[in-house]
Amino acid sequence: MAKASEQGQECLETVIECRNAKDRTPIIEACLRGYQDAGDKAEAFVARKEIVQELIEAGADPNSCR
């Protein structure tokens, strides 16, 4: 069971630092866009904040932008 957990953690680390076609990590995208369907600016801010917090807790590097 530990081996599967280690593999899962390695996969998570790879995904949270993976860059898209615009050379952006998920944390950068969350800061820029948040939820597209948020009703107003306040809701969008809260959504972005929650996404970024989750990504950091999962191990994303908040200093990963160039």
N, CA, C and O atoms as CSV, one atom per row, in Angstrom:
chain,resi,resn,atom,element,x,y,z
A,1,MET,N,N,0.823,-1.193,0.000
A,1,MET,CA,C,0.000,0.000,0.000
A,1,MET,C,C,0.866,1.256,0.000
A,1,MET,O,O,0.507,2.245,-0.638
A,2,ALA,N,N,1.976,1.237,0.688
A,2,ALA,CA,C,2.852,2.408,0.737
A,2,ALA,C,C,3.384,2.741,-0.652
A,2,ALA,O,O,3.541,3.912,-0.998
A,3,LYS,N,N,3.659,1.711,-1.445
A,3,LYS,CA,C,4.181,1.942,-2.781
A,3,LYS,C,C,3.173,2.708,-3.640
A,3,LYS,O,O,3.545,3.639,-4.354
A,4,ALA,N,N,1.914,2.321,-3.572
A,4,ALA,CA,C,0.877,3.026,-4.333
A,4,ALA,C,C,0.768,4.467,-3.868
A,4,ALA,O,O,0.580,5.373,-4.680
A,5,SER,N,N,0.885,4.680,-2.578
A,5,SER,CA,C,0.807,6.038,-2.033
A,5,SER,C,C,1.980,6.876,-2.515
A,5,SER,O,O,1.806,8.049,-2.846
A,6,GLU,N,N,3.162,6.298,-2.559
A,6,GLU,CA,C,4.345,7.007,-3.051
A,6,GLU,C,C,4.187,7.347,-4.531
A,6,GLU,O,O,4.543,8.445,-4.959
A,7,GLN,N,N,3.658,6.413,-5.304
A,7,GLN,CA,C,3.436,6.656,-6.731
A,7,GLN,C,C,2.397,7.755,-6.928
A,7,GLN,O,O,2.540,8.600,-7.812
A,8,GLY,N,N,1.363,7.742,-6.110
A,8,GLY,CA,C,0.338,8.778,-6.192
A,8,GLY,C,C,0.907,10.149,-5.875
A,8,GLY,O,O,0.564,11.136,-6.527
A,9,GLN,N,N,1.775,10.212,-4.875
A,9,GLN,CA,C,2.393,11.490,-4.504
A,9,GLN,C,C,3.298,11.987,-5.629
A,9,GLN,O,O,3.301,13.179,-5.937
A,10,GLU,N,N,4.065,11.086,-6.244
A,10,GLU,CA,C,4.919,11.478,-7.366
A,10,GLU,C,C,4.078,11.999,-8.531
A,10,GLU,O,O,4.443,12.981,-9.178
A,11,CYS,N,N,2.968,11.346,-8.791
A,11,CYS,CA,C,2.078,11.771,-9.872
A,11,CYS,C,C,1.503,13.152,-9.561
A,11,CYS,O,O,1.455,14.013,-10.439
A,12,LEU,N,N,1.069,13.368,-8.326
A,12,LEU,CA,C,0.524,14.666,-7.912
A,12,LEU,C,C,1.563,15.765,-8.077
A,12,LEU,O,O,1.255,16.846,-8.579
A,13,GLU,N,N,2.789,15.491,-7.655
A,13,GLU,CA,C,3.855,16.487,-7.770
A,13,GLU,C,C,4.118,16.835,-9.239
A,13,GLU,O,O,4.379,17.991,-9.572
A,14,THR,N,N,4.047,15.846,-10.093
A,14,THR,CA,C,4.249,16.088,-11.518
A,14,THR,C,C,3.136,16.953,-12.085
A,14,THR,O,O,3.401,17.887,-12.842
A,15,VAL,N,N,1.909,16.657,-11.733
A,15,VAL,CA,C,0.759,17.375,-12.270
A,15,VAL,C,C,0.730,18.822,-11.787
A,15,VAL,O,O,0.457,19.723,-12.580
A,16,ILE,N,N,1.002,19.066,-10.514
A,16,ILE,CA,C,0.875,20.430,-10.003
A,16,ILE,C,C,1.985,21.349,-10.498
A,16,ILE,O,O,1.873,22.569,-10.383
A,17,GLU,N,N,3.044,20.784,-11.040
A,17,GLU,CA,C,4.106,21.615,-11.602
A,17,GLU,C,C,4.155,21.551,-13.130
A,17,GLU,O,O,5.037,22.149,-13.747
A,18,CYS,N,N,3.222,20.834,-13.737
A,18,CYS,CA,C,3.164,20.705,-15.188
A,18,CYS,C,C,2.750,22.038,-15.802
A,18,CYS,O,O,1.864,22.717,-15.284
A,19,ARG,N,N,3.382,22.404,-16.889
A,19,ARG,CA,C,3.063,23.667,-17.564
A,19,ARG,C,C,2.225,23.407,-18.799
A,19,ARG,O,O,2.416,22.413,-19.499
A,20,ASN,N,N,1.292,24.313,-19.058
A,20,ASN,CA,C,0.431,24.171,-20.225
A,20,ASN,C,C,1.088,24.811,-21.448
A,20,ASN,O,O,2.257,25.192,-21.398
A,21,ALA,N,N,0.341,24.927,-22.537
A,21,ALA,CA,C,0.883,25.477,-23.783
A,21,ALA,C,C,1.338,26.930,-23.632
A,21,ALA,O,O,2.185,27.401,-24.391
A,22,LYS,N,N,0.778,27.632,-22.655
A,22,LYS,CA,C,1.179,29.021,-22.406
A,22,LYS,C,C,2.287,29.114,-21.344
A,22,LYS,O,O,2.597,30.198,-20.850
A,23,ASP,N,N,2.879,27.955,-21.002
A,23,ASP,CA,C,3.965,27.864,-20.031
A,23,ASP,C,C,3.515,28.266,-18.621
A,23,ASP,O,O,4.286,28.853,-17.863
A,24,ARG,N,N,2.267,27.945,-18.279
A,24,ARG,CA,C,1.713,28.290,-16.973
A,24,ARG,C,C,1.431,27.028,-16.169
A,24,ARG,O,O,0.934,26.037,-16.705
A,25,THR,N,N,1.750,27.072,-14.886
A,25,THR,CA,C,1.427,25.981,-13.969
A,25,THR,C,C,-0.022,26.155,-13.497
A,25,THR,O,O,-0.606,27.223,-13.680
A,26,PRO,N,N,-0.603,25.114,-12.894
A,26,PRO,CA,C,-1.972,25.243,-12.389
A,26,PRO,C,C,-2.140,26.394,-11.388
A,26,PRO,O,O,-3.188,27.040,-11.366
A,27,ILE,N,N,-1.139,26.653,-10.576
A,27,ILE,CA,C,-1.268,27.731,-9.597
A,27,ILE,C,C,-1.297,29.096,-10.291
A,27,ILE,O,O,-1.996,30.004,-9.841
A,28,ILE,N,N,-0.554,29.242,-11.363
A,28,ILE,CA,C,-0.582,30.499,-12.118
A,28,ILE,C,C,-1.956,30.670,-12.769
A,28,ILE,O,O,-2.538,31.754,-12.722
A,29,GLU,N,N,-2.470,29.602,-13.374
A,29,GLU,CA,C,-3.798,29.661,-13.995
A,29,GLU,C,C,-4.870,30.006,-12.969
A,29,GLU,O,O,-5.772,30.796,-13.250
A,30,ALA,N,N,-4.773,29.416,-11.782
A,30,ALA,CA,C,-5.763,29.704,-10.737
A,30,ALA,C,C,-5.712,31.171,-10.329
A,30,ALA,O,O,-6.752,31.793,-10.116
A,31,CYS,N,N,-4.532,31.715,-10.222
A,31,CYS,CA,C,-4.395,33.130,-9.860
A,31,CYS,C,C,-4.956,34.033,-10.948
A,31,CYS,O,O,-5.563,35.063,-10.654
A,32,LEU,N,N,-4.758,33.657,-12.177
A,32,LEU,CA,C,-5.215,34.483,-13.286
A,32,LEU,C,C,-6.710,34.372,-13.552
A,32,LEU,O,O,-7.371,35.370,-13.840
A,33,ARG,N,N,-7.247,33.146,-13.454
A,33,ARG,CA,C,-8.617,32.922,-13.892
A,33,ARG,C,C,-9.582,32.495,-12.817
A,33,ARG,O,O,-10.740,32.913,-12.835
A,34,GLY,N,N,-9.145,31.669,-11.874
A,34,GLY,CA,C,-10.093,31.142,-10.901
A,34,GLY,C,C,-11.192,30.369,-11.604
A,34,GLY,O,O,-10.939,29.690,-12.599
A,35,TYR,N,N,-12.390,30.467,-11.100
A,35,TYR,CA,C,-13.541,29.841,-11.750
A,35,TYR,C,C,-14.091,30.782,-12.797
A,35,TYR,O,O,-14.389,31.938,-12.496
A,36,GLN,N,N,-14.228,30.317,-13.995
A,36,GLN,CA,C,-14.750,31.146,-15.080
A,36,GLN,C,C,-16.210,31.529,-14.844
A,36,GLN,O,O,-16.646,32.596,-15.275
A,37,ASP,N,N,-16.961,30.672,-14.168
A,37,ASP,CA,C,-18.402,30.889,-14.015
A,37,ASP,C,C,-18.781,31.582,-12.714
A,37,ASP,O,O,-19.961,31.619,-12.366
A,38,ALA,N,N,-17.816,32.132,-11.987
A,38,ALA,CA,C,-18.149,32.822,-10.742
A,38,ALA,C,C,-19.047,34.012,-11.059
A,38,ALA,O,O,-18.840,34.715,-12.049
A,39,GLY,N,N,-20.041,34.227,-10.212
A,39,GLY,CA,C,-21.050,35.240,-10.479
A,39,GLY,C,C,-20.557,36.671,-10.454
A,39,GLY,O,O,-20.993,37.475,-11.278
A,40,ASP,N,N,-19.678,37.014,-9.556
A,40,ASP,CA,C,-19.173,38.379,-9.495
A,40,ASP,C,C,-17.714,38.373,-9.071
A,40,ASP,O,O,-17.135,37.315,-8.824
A,41,LYS,N,N,-17.122,39.557,-8.987
A,41,LYS,CA,C,-15.689,39.647,-8.680
A,41,LYS,C,C,-15.361,39.084,-7.307
A,41,LYS,O,O,-14.327,38.439,-7.135
A,42,ALA,N,N,-16.225,39.320,-6.326
A,42,ALA,CA,C,-15.971,38.811,-4.975
A,42,ALA,C,C,-15.968,37.286,-4.957
A,42,ALA,O,O,-15.105,36.672,-4.330
A,43,GLU,N,N,-16.929,36.678,-5.642
A,43,GLU,CA,C,-16.978,35.216,-5.718
A,43,GLU,C,C,-15.767,34.669,-6.457
A,43,GLU,O,O,-15.210,33.645,-6.060
A,44,ALA,N,N,-15.361,35.331,-7.515
A,44,ALA,CA,C,-14.193,34.892,-8.282
A,44,ALA,C,C,-12.935,34.960,-7.424
A,44,ALA,O,O,-12.094,34.064,-7.492
A,45,PHE,N,N,-12.797,36.014,-6.615
A,45,PHE,CA,C,-11.634,36.145,-5.734
A,45,PHE,C,C,-11.595,35.004,-4.732
A,45,PHE,O,O,-10.548,34.389,-4.532
A,46,VAL,N,N,-12.725,34.718,-4.103
A,46,VAL,CA,C,-12.784,33.629,-3.125
A,46,VAL,C,C,-12.449,32.298,-3.795
A,46,VAL,O,O,-11.718,31.482,-3.233
A,47,ALA,N,N,-12.983,32.082,-4.992
A,47,ALA,CA,C,-12.706,30.838,-5.707
A,47,ALA,C,C,-11.220,30.703,-6.006
A,47,ALA,O,O,-10.642,29.637,-5.800
A,48,ARG,N,N,-10.600,31.772,-6.488
A,48,ARG,CA,C,-9.153,31.725,-6.777
A,48,ARG,C,C,-8.359,31.440,-5.508
A,48,ARG,O,O,-7.438,30.624,-5.516
A,49,LYS,N,N,-8.715,32.107,-4.431
A,49,LYS,CA,C,-8.010,31.923,-3.161
A,49,LYS,C,C,-8.097,30.468,-2.695
A,49,LYS,O,O,-7.097,29.892,-2.264
A,50,GLU,N,N,-9.284,29.877,-2.780
A,50,GLU,CA,C,-9.462,28.490,-2.355
A,50,GLU,C,C,-8.660,27.528,-3.224
A,50,GLU,O,O,-8.039,26.595,-2.714
A,51,ILE,N,N,-8.673,27.754,-4.527
A,51,ILE,CA,C,-7.923,26.887,-5.442
A,51,ILE,C,C,-6.434,26.980,-5.149
A,51,ILE,O,O,-5.751,25.959,-5.081
A,52,VAL,N,N,-5.929,28.186,-4.976
A,52,VAL,CA,C,-4.502,28.376,-4.699
A,52,VAL,C,C,-4.128,27.725,-3.375
A,52,VAL,O,O,-3.083,27.080,-3.287
A,53,GLN,N,N,-4.950,27.876,-2.352
A,53,GLN,CA,C,-4.670,27.244,-1.063
A,53,GLN,C,C,-4.593,25.731,-1.206
A,53,GLN,O,O,-3.694,25.100,-0.651
A,54,GLU,N,N,-5.527,25.147,-1.945
A,54,GLU,CA,C,-5.524,23.699,-2.156
A,54,GLU,C,C,-4.265,23.251,-2.899
A,54,GLU,O,O,-3.660,22.240,-2.544
A,55,LEU,N,N,-3.880,23.989,-3.909
A,55,LEU,CA,C,-2.678,23.639,-4.669
A,55,LEU,C,C,-1.427,23.719,-3.798
A,55,LEU,O,O,-0.560,22.849,-3.880
A,56,ILE,N,N,-1.324,24.750,-2.970
A,56,ILE,CA,C,-0.167,24.887,-2.079
A,56,ILE,C,C,-0.142,23.747,-1.066
A,56,ILE,O,O,0.917,23.179,-0.796
A,57,GLU,N,N,-1.301,23.411,-0.507
A,57,GLU,CA,C,-1.370,22.295,0.440
A,57,GLU,C,C,-0.974,20.977,-0.223
A,57,GLU,O,O,-0.441,20.085,0.436
A,58,ALA,N,N,-1.231,20.855,-1.521
A,58,ALA,CA,C,-0.871,19.643,-2.264
A,58,ALA,C,C,0.598,19.633,-2.663
A,58,ALA,O,O,1.102,18.626,-3.160
A,59,GLY,N,N,1.292,20.762,-2.445
A,59,GLY,CA,C,2.726,20.791,-2.731
A,59,GLY,C,C,3.135,21.695,-3.868
A,59,GLY,O,O,4.305,21.700,-4.250
A,60,ALA,N,N,2.213,22.459,-4.425
A,60,ALA,CA,C,2.569,23.369,-5.518
A,60,ALA,C,C,3.496,24.465,-4.989
A,60,ALA,O,O,3.356,24.930,-3.858
A,61,ASP,N,N,4.428,24.856,-5.822
A,61,ASP,CA,C,5.386,25.902,-5.471
A,61,ASP,C,C,4.802,27.266,-5.834
A,61,ASP,O,O,4.637,27.559,-7.018
A,62,PRO,N,N,4.483,28.115,-4.842
A,62,PRO,CA,C,3.905,29.427,-5.152
A,62,PRO,C,C,4.882,30.351,-5.849
A,62,PRO,O,O,4.478,31.387,-6.377
A,63,ASN,N,N,6.159,30.001,-5.864
A,63,ASN,CA,C,7.182,30.808,-6.513
A,63,ASN,C,C,7.607,30.209,-7.850
A,63,ASN,O,O,8.718,30.456,-8.320
A,64,SER,N,N,6.730,29.426,-8.458
A,64,SER,CA,C,7.117,28.703,-9.672
A,64,SER,C,C,7.034,29.537,-10.935
A,64,SER,O,O,7.472,29.084,-11.993
A,65,CYS,N,N,6.485,30.744,-10.859
A,65,CYS,CA,C,6.414,31.539,-12.079
A,65,CYS,C,C,7.759,32.155,-12.388
A,65,CYS,O,O,8.576,32.392,-11.498
A,66,ARG,N,N,7.974,32.411,-13.672
A,66,ARG,CA,C,9.266,32.943,-14.109
A,66,ARG,C,C,9.213,34.431,-14.213
A,66,ARG,O,O,10.210,35.061,-14.568
